[in-house]
Amino acid sequence: MLEDDALGVGASGMRDVRIDPVSLERLAGLLDPEHAEQMEGSADLARRILDGRVV
C-alpha cells in the first residue's frame, strides 16, 4: 500500500479542495483585454453548457 505523501494526498492521488468563488471582474483585471474577453466568453459558454450542474 502506498503511504500519503507530504501534501497529504492518499494513494488515490485525489482529495477534496474547497475554492471560494472569485468574480470574473477581479480575474479580468489581471489579464490583458483580449484574454479577459476570451475568459468572459468561455465563462458564458460554460454557464450555458453546465446549467444546473455542480462542478
GUNU-712333 format. One line per field, with one value per atom (N, C-alpha, C): x, y, z; atom name. Coordinates in steps of 0.02 Angstrom, whole numbers. Example, Ala and Ser with C-alpha at 12.3 -4.5 7.8 and 13.67 -1.06 7.14 Angstrom:
c1: (660/615/660/642/684/645) .
c2: (-284/-225/-165/-112/-53/2) .
c3: (390/390/390/354/357/394) .
at: (N/CA/C/N/CA/C) .
***
This chain:
c1: (41/0/44/26/64/48/99/89/70/37/22/87/86/145/145/192/200/140/103/45/-19/-15/-74/-120/-95/-135/-127/-182/-180/-159/-162/-142/-182/-244/-284/-260/-222/-198/-250/-307/-361/-382/-404/-433/-479/-526/-572/-536/-548/-519/-575/-586/-637/-603/-632/-606/-663/-652/-702/-708/-769/-779/-748/-724/-696/-732/-749/-785/-741/-774/-737/-705/-737/-708/-641/-637/-574/-519/-537/-489/-471/-520/-508/-458/-457/-410/-338/-327/-259/-235/-281/-267/-267/-235/-241/-312/-336/-406/-427/-384/-402/-415/-371/-379/-438/-450/-507/-572/-576/-636/-645/-590/-593/-617/-592/-613/-688/-712/-782/-826/-805/-842/-843/-786/-783/-827/-829/-871/-945/-964/-1034/-1053/-1009/-1021/-1027/-982/-983/-1048/-1071/-1135/-1192/-1194/-1248/-1243/-1183/-1172/-1186/-1164/-1167/-1228/-1274/-1332/-1363/-1367/-1398/-1353/-1293/-1246/-1198/-1170/-1119/-1053/-1003/-936/-889) .
c2: (-59/0/63/113/175/218/252/298/367/407/476/514/558/600/661/705/763/811/810/854/823/763/732/699/688/656/581/546/474/435/370/327/339/363/376/437/481/542/597/586/636/655/718/741/800/813/869/934/985/1051/1102/1144/1197/1260/1289/1351/1401/1458/1511/1544/1561/1593/1663/1682/1748/1777/1840/1871/1873/1868/1873/1941/1993/2059/2063/2031/2031/1994/1937/1899/1936/1967/2002/2059/2089/2142/2120/2055/2027/2010/2014/1994/2053/2044/2095/2092/2146/2149/2091/2070/2015/1950/1934/1872/1878/1937/1947/1935/1960/1950/1876/1842/1770/1731/1749/1716/1726/1787/1801/1762/1757/1717/1643/1618/1548/1535/1583/1576/1575/1618/1619/1552/1526/1461/1406/1406/1355/1359/1419/1427/1395/1406/1377/1301/1275/1203/1167/1197/1164/1185/1220/1246/1193/1209/1164/1110/1105/1054/1084/1042/1063/1033/1076/1054/1060) .
c3: (0/0/0/-40/-42/19/44/100/73/117/98/86/37/25/71/64/107/104/49/42/70/94/123/71/11/-40/-32/-28/-18/-80/-76/-130/-194/-187/-246/-284/-251/-283/-286/-254/-256/-186/-180/-117/-133/-88/-96/-78/-119/-106/-115/-65/-69/-95/-147/-176/-175/-144/-141/-210/-229/-294/-295/-354/-366/-427/-423/-479/-542/-599/-662/-670/-644/-649/-614/-556/-519/-558/-586/-625/-689/-721/-784/-774/-715/-701/-702/-699/-700/-771/-819/-888/-934/-993/-1044/-1072/-1103/-1125/-1170/-1215/-1261/-1222/-1175/-1136/-1088/-1061/-1017/-1055/-1116/-1157/-1173/-1189/-1204/-1142/-1083/-1022/-1009/-1019/-1008/-1057/-1120/-1169/-1150/-1126/-1105/-1045/-999/-939/-959/-1005/-1029/-1061/-1102/-1134/-1081/-1033/-980/-940/-926/-889/-927/-993/-1034/-1037/-1047/-1053/-987/-932/-866/-825/-855/-819/-773/-709/-662/-634/-659/-634/-584/-541/-493/-515/-517/-538/-479) .
at: (N/CA/C/N/CA/C/N/CA/C/N/CA/C/N/CA/C/N/CA/C/N/CA/C/N/CA/C/N/CA/C/N/CA/C/N/CA/C/N/CA/C/N/CA/C/N/CA/C/N/CA/C/N/CA/C/N/CA/C/N/CA/C/N/CA/C/N/CA/C/N/CA/C/N/CA/C/N/CA/C/N/CA/C/N/CA/C/N/CA/C/N/CA/C/N/CA/C/N/CA/C/N/CA/C/N/CA/C/N/CA/C/N/CA/C/N/CA/C/N/CA/C/N/CA/C/N/CA/C/N/CA/C/N/CA/C/N/CA/C/N/CA/C/N/CA/C/N/CA/C/N/CA/C/N/CA/C/N/CA/C/N/CA/C/N/CA/C/N/CA/C/N/CA/C/N/CA/C/N/CA/C/N/CA/C/N/CA/C/N/CA/C) .
***
